[in-house]
Amino acid sequence: MLPAFCLAVGMALGFAGYFGGFGAFLLVAALGAIGFVVGRLLEGDLEFGDFVRPRGRNRR
């Protein structure tokens, strides 16, 4: 499932880069990354605190 999804993403980025130029390529890549993170948040694989908490030792 994942290789097919990655193939589709790569094809979308390729089409955006070919037909829309480098700016469109970057826009599609950024929106894809945002969508990926939001999807992981909604599935419960990530938590919002993972982005704001410092890594390493717990500071309390």
Summary of the structure (lengths in Angstrom):
residues: 60
radius of gyration: 15.8
end to end distance: 41.2
largest distance: 51.7
contacts: 109
relative contact order: 0.08
helix: 75%
strand: 0%
